[in-house]
């Protein structure tokens, strides 16, 4: 009888011991903000890598070609961190850019020469505005330290891309998005749809529920 009682006590202790572990596991799950940012910035990277390759192939202006090459390099490196972080947090990433981003890529694919250069810069400006703002949102509202750190590391890269695009836009006569009081690009001033679609909430205009890189309401890297 004593043995049965003892077994029952041990079983109870095991269950009690498992409860904190289960709670810790649940707490380890990334927030919606963190999850959406990872998914959105991944799609931004997919878009930027493809758009960067197009710039090198179809661009007429050498600076467009050079920026395209830089974007491919930087976004490939950024995406390696995104994929590694997402794997650690069990976050499933999209396999393709958003529908809006794909529309932009299709449009760019049909252009050549100076026409391509201007359309590419316009799309990149809009996308980077979204990506920067989405990244800033993650930094201020994210709860998973690894994702917040990723955003902190990505922000100066995205800002450098935007600054280079602004300089090139002025050379090509392309309208530049308005900037906020803080000097950061503001999506409200964009003159054309973001590379991924400014309507979307995901960085880069993913067209999903993820935060758009330029949208302050949501966390999600539009294109950078």
N, C-alpha and C positions, 0 to 999 in steps of 0.2 A: 504494500500500500504506500509506504513511504517513498518507494522507488517511483511509483506512478506520479505521486505529488511532486517529486523532485524533477521528473521529466517535464511535468506541466509547467513548473516554475522556469525551467531552462528555456522552454519553448516561448514563454511569455517574455523572457529577457531578450531572446533572439529577435522577436518581433519588435520590441521596444528599441533594440539596438539598430534595427533596419530603418526605423522611421526617420531618424535624423539623416541617414544616408540618402534616403529617397527625397527628403526635403532639400538636401544640398544639391542633389542632381537636378531637381526641378528649378532651383534657383540659378543653376548654372546655364540654363537655357537663355540665349540672347533675346533681348527685347525686340518688339516689332520694329522699332526705330533702327536698331543695329542690323537686324536681318534685312530690312528693306534697303539700307544703305549699301550693304555688301552686294546685294543682288543688282542694285542700280549702278553702282560704280563698276561692277563687272561688265555690265552691258555697255557702259560708257567706254570702257577699255576696248571691248570688241569693236565698237563703232570707230573709235579713234585709230586703232591699228589698221582697219580696212581703209578708212579715209586717208590716213597717212600714206599708205601704199599707193592710193589713187593719185595723191598729190605728186608723188615722185614719178609716176608714170605719165600723167596727163597735164601736170602743171607747166605753164609757159614761163612764169616768173621763177627765177632761181631761188628766191627767198621762200616761195611757196614749196618748192621741192625740198629745201633744207628744213623747213619747219615740219613738213610731212615726215621726213626721216627722223627728226628729233621726237615727234609725237609717237611714232612707232616704237622707238627705243624706250622712252619713258613709260608709256602705257603698258608695254610688255612687262617691264620690271614691276610696275605697280600691280599688275594683274597677278603676278606670281605670289605676291604677298596676300592679295585678296583671296586667291584660291586656297592658299595655305591656311589662312585665318578661318575661312568658311568651313574647311574640312575639319579643323579642330573644334568648331562650334556646331558641327552637324547641320550646316546651312546649305541647302541645295541651290546651286546657281543656275541661271538660265543658260541655254546652249547658244542662243543667238541674240543679236541686237533686238531692240524693240521694233514694232511695226513702223513706228514713226521714224526711227533711225534708219531703217532699211529703205524707206521712201526717199530719204535724203541721199543715201548712197546711190540709189537707182538714178536719181536726178543728176547727181554729180557724174555718174558713169556715162551719161548721155551728152555731157558738155566737153568742150575742148578749148585750149588756148586761154585768152584773156577772160572769156566768159566763165570758164571753169575756175580760174584763179579767184575771181570776185565772188562767185557763188560759194566756193570752198571757204574763203576767209569769213564771209557772212555767216555761214553755218557754224564755223568753228567758234566765232565770237559768241554767238547765242548759246552754244553748247557749253562753253567754258563758264559763262555767267551762271548757268544752272549748276554746273558741277561745283563751282566754288561755293555757292550759297548752300548747296546740299551738304557739302563737306563741313561748312561752318556750323550747320544745324546739328550734324552728328557730333561735332566737338562739344557743343554746348548742351545737347540733349541725350547723347548716347550714354549707356550705362555699362557696357562691356568694355573694359579697359583696352583689350587688344584691338577692338574695332575703332575706338576713339584714338588710339595711338596711330593706327593706320591712317585715319583722317588727318591727324596732325602732321604726319609725314607727307601726305599727298598735297596738302594745301599750298605750300610754297612752290611745288612743281606746277600745279594748276595755275597759280597766280603768275608764274614766270611765263607760262604758255600764253596766258591772256595778254600780258604786257607786250610780248613779242607780236601777237596778233594785232594789237592796237596800232603799233608802229607800222606794221605792214599795211593795215587797212588805210591808214592815212596816206601812205605812198600810192595805193591803188585807187583812192577816192571812194572807199567803201565806208558807209555809215557805221559809227561805233555806238554800242549800247550806252545808255546813260549810266552814270555811276551814283552810288548812294553817298550819303554824307561821309561815310567812313572811307570812301574812295574805292570801294569794291564794286565791281560790275553789278548793275541791277537789271534783273530780267525784264522789268517793266519797260526798260528803254530799248529793248531789242527791236530791230526793224524787220526781222524775218524769223521764221520758225526755227527753233533751236535744232541743231543737228539731230536731235532725237525727238524733237517735237516739244515745244515749250508747254503744250497743254498738259503733257503728262507730268506725273509727279515724281518720276524717277529721274535720277541724275542723268542727264543726257537725254532726257525726254524719253523715258522708256515706255511711256504709255501704260504703265502698270500702276498698281497701287503704291509702288515704291516711291519714295520721295524724289522729286526731280532735282537734279543738281542745281537748279537755279531757283527752286522753289523754297521759300523759307518755311512753309508749313511742313514740308516733309524733309527727311534727311537725305534721301538718296542723292557721283561723280558722274549729269549730262555729260556731255563729252567734254573732254578737256583738250 
